[in-house]
């Protein structure tokens, strides 16, 4: 054996050992419960949701909400600024989610108005109209930024909530052409409704001073059939058990909101009924202290997702904690979880929902493996019959290919899905192509009577470029599949790409080494080849 | 062992028959798609599907009757079919979208279907899987799918044009488009739904089809150097014959694995495997008949153009030859 071949054999064996250890051993070990060091088991081939069972959700973040919220806040800030400077206006409205319109600014106070609106002009474009009117439009780049931020922060909030739920290996990702979709995959979870409820709850907590109410009807609180400026009418439960509906008129600007929260946990109120206690941050506590001190004797509405859960009377100055009562026992822990994970910046709608029961997943694995085994056996049988001893070579290359494929997929953390298994089976089918191509070429060269060794060498070297071309063009197709694909299809594309790479290696390097080994054993004069 | 011993079939002679056959299949398929519409799977059409496992499998009719009696949308638009292996006793019910189902109401239809069947006295069952797709998803997927296909074609066109020459790239791409159309036609003939898996299979077929075409083109490129006196048609025909054994064996082994998937891969992969089977057959056929025919057609056109303007004639053909020879050496 010359040095060259020894090196090749060594490389081949090294590859075999490494990939078997990474890809195949953990599967076998976990199947038969063999205890192994954790570093060896760390890179397990992951199963996709369609094989493992679980919940797959696609949500859309209503980014318009974030724009509207920003607009409303800016509008209230402007109203406050105008009030402190005593600039009278006739109306302040939002004709659309990204525009604020001011009417009736007195001409002598125009300069003062502009001065007051200087903060607003940072993010909004100002255009003056007739009769002291102004339209402020949100700058497009600011709007884009807000939309992006709202999706990112929604994703982070969902991540926190899912982690609190204790789901193993969840996957949460942004997707969609507009980038406003969030994909949530929760393996092993089957209670979809509960998961959906927790993910979707806005969880916006606001504490606001009650100006009027409670009243039985919304209309009772209105003045001249309108909600007074700077006020809001919010519905709430009539009693502590959550029954009936009453209405409260509250100040639009919240004294404290969920953003000032540091912690929330289940507890009980003074009547031993379930409640959720929350703690406020330093800044929130300072604001809350000031507001409660100034409003002793009035009611404070605790508003969750735009519904008053309770409206106790303020007895004394409160600083850093509070309690939400009027919650059912079932809701307590979920509510604490949602509050702790922070509010969603925008509402979410579900676009897609898929639940795969664990038994359905197990069926899919079983049939996938069955199909792989049948395919493998058929191909192996054919290769052995048609190419005889050289067929063994092809079969060895094929098994190598599968081991490398499994190992690489486990190593890069690719996910095995049902279409992935299909990719596996196809890789075997198409992978044999390379061997066929080489063998057929060797046969042709043998007929040209240049001797066995020359024929084998020519077969490999002439076909190499063809293989490169076919593999690269298949790679191009697979890459676009990744761009296009959602979970399972991506699994397929990854399998295909890895399969292409390992196939190129096994068919040109491993197979050639095997031929050289076989020829080397027949001394110098190899005259016949079993092909 | 040889499948063919020194084959010498005149493939190019049959190319017009092949063109006719291809057009017949494609036009029939497109006609059927035009009149009946492409059957869309749940990912594209939207809707709700519920897979249930029964203690005793009910007949499709009793399930439909239960829907008629207890489900608000009735059973007439519902797809009811047994799912997977018979021993699994599973039934899939798929109902179309109700209104603009989005947000919290997304799961309501699935629950309504389940409730309707519980009322229908079909025996004990459990829901093993649900799939609910809102209306917005399908459009985006369709758009993405078309882009993925077009871009992968452009990518392959560019690669082959770079490695071979333009006529070859054109041949390969036309053959690939041909394969996709034929596959779509067969999917429609046999009533398969367009699902994500089927789309994945179609994209794989594009890869497979070019793969097959490239092997033949590669031999043509090699033979163009050796057989300088032969006509391009002759070179192509020889090349097809020389690679015929490989073409048939490869198609055979790929078919074996696709058939294994079709028979044993389970319900979810049925459409996928069917698409692959059709794609492998048409992909092999098109590399022999379509791709090669396009190359000769393009060259003949280029030559007749060259004849029409005699001044350019002596320059074009040798230049083309020289270019392809250069390509070989450069690679």
Interface residues (C-beta under 8 A of the other chain):
Chain A: X50 X58 X60 X176 X177 X192 X193 X196 X200 X348 X349 X350 X351 X352 X353 X354 X355 X356 X357 X359 X360 X363 X364 X366 X367 X368 X370 X371 X372 X374 X375 X378 X379 X382 X383 X385 X386 X387 X388 X418 X419 X421 X422 X425 X426 X428 X429 X430 X432 X433 X436 X437 X440 X443 X444 X462 X465 X466 X469 X470 X472 X473 X474 X476 X477 X478 X479 X480 X481 X483 X484 X485 X486 X488 X489 X492 X493 X496
Chain B: X1 X2 X51 X53 X84 X85 X88 X102 X103 X104 X106 X107 X126 X127 X128 X129 X130 X131 X132 X133 X134 X136 X137 X140 X141 X143 X144 X145 X147 X148 X149 X151 X152 X155 X156 X159 X160 X163 X196 X197 X199 X200 X203 X204 X206 X207 X208 X210 X211 X214 X215 X218 X219 X222 X242 X243 X245 X246 X249 X250 X252 X253 X254 X255 X256 X257 X258 X260 X261 X263 X264 X265 X266 X268 X269 X272 X273 X276 X331
